[in-house]
Amino acid sequence: MKIRAALLNGLIDYAGLFPPAGEDMRTAVDNYSRYLRGPDRAALGRFIVPFARLDELEDTATDRFPRDGDAGQPWRISVLVADDVRDAAIDMGKFNARYSGRSRRGRAAIDVVEMKAATIEEVANQQRDLPRVFTSYFEIPLTVDVPSLVTAIAEVSARAKIRTGGLTPAAFPSPESIIDFMLACKAQSVAFKATAGLHHPVRGEYRFTYEADSAKGTMYGFLNVFLAAALVAAGEDESIAVAALEETNPAAFEFHDDYLQWRDKIITAPQLAAVRERSAISFGSCSFTEPIDELAPLFRQTQTTRT
């Protein structure tokens, strides 16, 4: 199914070290290694690690990195850098040198760096200290002048990052603010990724953590978010994109071989593939299996309905 491939290719960056999963390094490393060999590996993006734990990752994962001659690509790693970008860049460069080419230690590469910025100056200063070999993402707050920050990100040829949830209701931005972010990115041709609160494909009420007594709240679905991005890219009215973010009925989404239909709107496989490549790149999730497993019934539902 072409539309499935267009949606899932490299969709989920694995953030098992982060809440609510909060796995230890060995568990997260073993999981990622297993996912890379699993049937859904095409949907797997990068392994996300804080810079402060990069040494721990190296100590734990070296025996999992593919050796020369092994099947598969090098591990792709995204590093979250909170401060001291210049020093972090030096250490990340050394890491890449140790695991590049035909290294007997295994093959792995840090190719993405994720930072936070609340001002134009922070964007410029942090990007200045980061070598161009890294693709950089700036997580920006939605409570400031988003268009100006996105413009600053465009000027340094970087990408944006949006937080779409968290562990409390207050962590979830309004649908309108998410669409405003997407429109700002479209205006400046800035690609983006999303993070937090996207474990489920369709918007609904879910537990904020994996604890049995966890509070519940309304969370966005990753299918809603990437559909909204495709609608924005297609030039649909802002109100339509907001409605897509707010959709809670799984039956409203139909997956066909060459297109995705949401109510009366159609996104073709080539359209969605282009959006995923140039605009809405991926989302970070502390679980890889949960989003994949919950999406599968939606594909089966459409096939069953058609037959």
C-alpha positions as CSV (number, residue, x, y, z in Angstrom):
1,M,0.0,0.0,0.0
2,K,1.7,3.2,-1.2
3,I,-0.1,5.5,1.2
4,R,1.0,3.4,4.2
5,A,4.6,3.7,3.1
6,A,4.3,7.4,2.5
7,L,2.9,7.9,6.0
8,L,5.2,5.6,7.9
9,N,8.6,6.0,6.3
10,G,11.0,7.1,9.1
11,L,8.0,8.5,11.0
12,I,8.9,7.7,14.6
13,D,12.1,8.9,16.4
14,Y,12.5,6.6,19.3
15,A,12.8,8.4,22.7
16,G,12.5,5.5,25.1
17,L,14.8,7.3,27.6
18,F,12.3,10.0,28.1
19,P,9.0,10.1,30.1
20,P,6.6,8.6,30.4
21,A,8.5,5.5,29.5
22,G,11.8,6.6,31.2
23,E,13.6,3.4,30.2
24,D,17.2,2.7,31.4
25,M,19.8,2.9,28.7
26,R,20.3,-0.9,28.3
27,T,16.5,-1.4,27.7
28,A,16.3,1.5,25.3
29,V,19.3,0.3,23.3
30,D,18.0,-3.3,23.2
31,N,14.6,-2.1,22.0
32,Y,16.0,0.1,19.3
33,S,18.3,-2.7,18.1
34,R,15.3,-5.1,17.9
35,Y,13.1,-2.5,16.1
36,L,15.8,-2.1,13.5
37,R,15.5,-5.8,12.7
38,G,11.7,-6.0,13.0
39,P,8.9,-6.0,10.5
40,D,8.1,-2.3,11.0
41,R,11.7,-1.1,10.8
42,A,10.8,1.2,7.8
43,A,8.8,3.4,10.3
44,L,11.8,3.7,12.7
45,G,13.7,7.0,12.7
46,R,16.5,8.1,15.0
47,F,17.5,7.1,18.5
48,I,17.2,10.2,20.7
49,V,19.6,10.8,23.5
50,P,20.5,13.8,25.7
51,F,24.0,15.0,25.2
52,A,24.7,14.4,28.9
53,R,24.1,10.7,28.3
54,L,26.0,10.3,25.1
55,D,29.0,8.6,26.8
56,E,26.5,6.2,28.5
57,L,25.0,5.4,25.1
58,E,28.4,4.7,23.6
59,D,29.3,2.4,26.6
60,T,26.1,0.5,26.3
61,A,25.4,0.4,22.6
62,T,28.7,-0.3,20.9
63,D,28.0,-4.0,20.7
64,R,24.8,-3.2,19.0
65,F,26.2,-1.0,16.2
66,P,26.4,-2.9,12.9
67,R,29.9,-3.9,11.9
68,D,31.4,-3.7,8.4
69,G,29.7,-6.3,6.3
70,D,26.6,-6.4,8.4
71,A,23.2,-5.9,6.8
72,G,21.5,-2.6,7.5
73,Q,22.4,1.0,7.9
74,P,24.4,2.6,10.7
75,W,22.5,3.7,13.7
76,R,21.1,7.2,13.2
77,I,21.3,9.3,16.4
78,S,19.7,12.6,17.3
79,V,21.3,14.4,20.3
80,L,19.4,16.9,22.5
81,V,21.8,19.7,23.5
82,A,20.7,22.0,26.3
83,D,23.8,24.4,26.4
84,D,27.5,24.6,25.5
85,V,26.7,23.9,21.9
86,R,30.3,24.4,20.8
87,D,31.8,21.9,23.2
88,A,29.0,19.5,22.5
89,A,29.7,19.7,18.7
90,I,33.4,18.8,19.3
91,D,32.4,15.7,21.3
92,M,29.8,14.7,18.7
93,G,32.3,15.1,15.9
94,K,34.7,12.8,17.8
95,F,31.9,10.3,18.3
96,N,31.2,10.2,14.6
97,A,34.9,9.8,13.7
98,R,35.0,6.7,16.0
99,Y,32.1,5.0,14.3
100,S,32.3,6.1,10.7
101,G,33.5,4.2,7.6
102,R,34.8,0.7,8.3
103,S,35.3,1.2,12.0
104,R,35.7,-2.2,13.8
105,R,33.8,-0.6,16.7
106,G,30.6,-0.6,14.6
107,R,28.8,2.0,12.5
108,A,26.8,4.9,14.0
109,A,26.3,8.5,13.2
110,I,25.0,11.6,15.0
111,D,23.4,13.5,12.2
112,V,20.7,15.5,14.0
113,V,21.0,18.0,16.9
114,E,17.9,19.2,18.8
115,M,18.0,22.5,20.8
116,K,15.6,25.0,22.3
117,A,15.3,28.6,21.5
118,A,12.8,31.3,22.7
119,T,14.4,34.3,20.9
120,I,15.9,35.1,17.6
121,E,19.3,35.7,19.2
122,E,19.3,32.2,20.7
123,V,18.6,30.6,17.3
124,A,21.5,32.6,15.7
125,N,24.0,32.0,18.5
126,Q,23.4,28.3,18.9
127,Q,23.4,27.6,15.1
128,R,26.6,29.6,14.8
129,D,28.4,27.1,17.1
130,L,27.1,24.0,15.3
131,P,28.9,22.6,12.2
132,R,26.8,22.3,9.1
133,V,27.4,18.6,9.1
134,F,24.5,18.3,11.6
135,T,20.9,19.0,10.8
136,S,19.5,21.2,13.6
137,Y,16.0,21.5,15.0
138,F,14.9,24.3,17.3
139,E,12.1,23.7,19.6
140,I,10.3,26.9,20.0
141,P,7.4,28.0,22.4
142,L,4.1,28.7,20.9
143,T,3.4,31.6,23.3
144,V,5.8,34.0,21.6
145,D,6.1,35.5,18.1
146,V,6.2,32.2,16.2
147,P,6.5,33.7,12.7
148,S,9.6,35.7,13.7
149,L,11.2,32.7,15.3
150,V,10.5,30.5,12.3
151,T,11.9,33.2,10.0
152,A,15.1,33.2,12.2
153,I,15.3,29.4,11.8
154,A,14.9,29.7,8.1
155,E,17.7,32.2,7.9
156,V,20.2,29.8,9.4
157,S,18.9,26.9,7.3
158,A,17.6,24.9,10.3
159,R,14.4,23.2,11.1
160,A,11.7,23.8,13.7
161,K,10.3,21.5,16.5
162,I,6.9,21.7,18.1
163,R,5.8,20.2,21.4
164,T,2.3,18.8,21.0
165,G,1.7,17.5,24.5
166,G,3.2,16.3,27.8
167,L,2.2,14.8,31.1
168,T,-0.4,17.4,32.1
169,P,-3.4,19.0,30.3
170,A,-1.6,22.4,30.3
171,A,1.2,20.9,28.2
172,F,-1.1,20.5,25.2
173,P,-1.3,23.6,22.9
174,S,-4.5,24.6,21.2
175,P,-5.3,23.3,17.7
176,E,-5.2,26.9,16.4
177,S,-1.6,27.4,17.7
178,I,-0.4,24.2,16.1
179,I,-1.9,25.2,12.7
180,D,-0.4,28.7,13.1
181,F,3.0,27.1,13.7
182,M,2.5,24.9,10.5
183,L,1.5,28.0,8.5
184,A,4.6,29.9,9.6
185,C,6.8,26.9,8.6
186,K,5.1,26.7,5.3
187,A,5.6,30.4,4.6
188,Q,9.3,30.1,5.2
189,S,9.8,26.6,3.7
190,V,10.9,25.3,7.1
191,A,10.6,21.6,7.8
192,F,9.6,20.5,11.3
193,K,9.2,17.6,13.7
194,A,6.8,17.1,16.6
195,T,7.3,15.6,20.0
196,A,5.3,14.6,23.1
197,G,1.8,13.3,23.5
198,L,1.6,11.5,20.1
199,H,1.5,7.8,21.1
200,H,-1.9,7.3,19.5
201,P,-3.0,7.7,15.9
202,V,-6.3,9.5,16.5
203,R,-7.2,12.2,19.0
204,G,-9.0,11.1,22.1
205,E,-8.9,10.7,25.9
206,Y,-5.9,8.7,27.1
207,R,-3.8,8.3,30.2
208,F,-0.9,10.8,30.4
209,T,1.5,8.1,31.8
210,Y,1.7,4.3,31.9
211,E,0.7,4.2,35.6
212,A,-2.6,2.5,36.3
213,D,-3.8,5.5,38.3
214,S,-2.6,8.1,35.8
215,A,-4.8,11.1,35.1
216,K,-6.4,11.2,31.7
217,G,-6.9,14.0,29.2
218,T,-7.5,14.7,25.5
219,M,-4.3,14.1,23.5
220,Y,-3.6,14.7,19.8
221,G,-3.2,11.8,17.4
222,F,-0.1,11.6,15.2
223,L,-2.4,10.8,12.3
224,N,-4.3,14.1,13.0
225,V,-1.1,16.1,13.1
226,F,0.4,14.7,9.9
227,L,-2.9,14.9,8.0
228,A,-3.2,18.6,9.2
229,A,0.3,19.2,7.9
230,A,-0.7,17.7,4.5
231,L,-3.8,19.9,4.4
232,V,-1.8,23.0,5.2
233,A,0.7,22.1,2.5
234,A,-2.2,21.6,0.0
235,G,-3.4,25.1,0.7
236,E,-6.6,24.2,2.5
237,D,-8.3,26.7,4.7
238,E,-7.0,27.1,8.3
239,S,-10.4,26.0,9.7
240,I,-10.2,22.7,7.8
241,A,-6.7,22.0,9.2
242,V,-7.9,22.8,12.7
243,A,-10.9,20.4,12.2
244,A,-8.5,17.6,11.1
245,L,-6.5,18.1,14.4
246,E,-9.7,17.9,16.3
247,E,-11.1,14.7,14.6
248,T,-11.8,12.0,17.1
249,N,-13.6,9.4,15.0
250,P,-11.2,6.7,13.6
251,A,-13.8,5.8,11.0
252,A,-13.3,9.2,9.4
253,F,-9.9,8.1,8.1
254,E,-9.8,5.8,5.1
255,F,-6.6,4.3,3.8
256,H,-6.6,3.3,0.1
257,D,-3.8,2.0,-2.0
258,D,-2.9,5.4,-3.4
259,Y,-4.6,7.9,-1.1
260,L,-5.8,8.8,2.3
261,Q,-9.3,10.1,2.7
262,W,-10.5,12.1,5.6
263,R,-14.2,12.9,5.3
264,D,-14.4,14.7,1.9
265,K,-10.7,15.5,1.7
266,I,-8.2,13.4,-0.2
267,I,-4.4,13.3,0.2
268,T,-2.6,11.2,-2.4
269,A,0.4,9.0,-1.7
270,P,2.8,11.3,-3.7
271,Q,1.4,14.4,-1.8
272,L,1.9,12.7,1.6
273,A,5.4,11.5,0.6
274,A,6.4,15.0,-0.4
275,V,5.0,16.5,2.9
276,R,6.9,13.9,4.9
277,E,10.1,14.5,3.0
278,R,10.0,18.3,2.9
279,S,7.7,19.5,5.7
280,A,6.5,17.3,8.5
281,I,9.5,15.1,9.0
282,S,8.9,12.9,12.1
283,F,7.7,12.8,15.6
284,G,9.4,11.7,18.8
285,S,7.8,9.0,21.0
286,C,9.0,7.1,24.0
287,S,7.2,4.1,22.5
288,F,7.7,2.7,19.0
289,T,5.3,-0.2,19.2
290,E,2.3,1.6,20.7
291,P,1.8,4.0,17.7
292,I,2.4,1.2,15.2
293,D,0.1,-1.3,16.9
294,E,-2.7,1.1,17.3
295,L,-2.5,2.3,13.6
296,A,-2.7,-1.3,12.2
297,P,-6.5,-1.7,12.9
298,L,-7.2,1.5,10.9
299,F,-5.5,0.0,7.8
300,R,-7.4,-3.3,8.3
301,Q,-10.7,-1.5,8.9
302,T,-10.4,0.2,5.4
303,Q,-9.5,-3.0,3.7
304,T,-12.3,-4.9,5.4
305,T,-14.8,-2.2,4.4
306,R,-13.7,-2.3,0.8
307,T,-14.0,-6.1,0.5
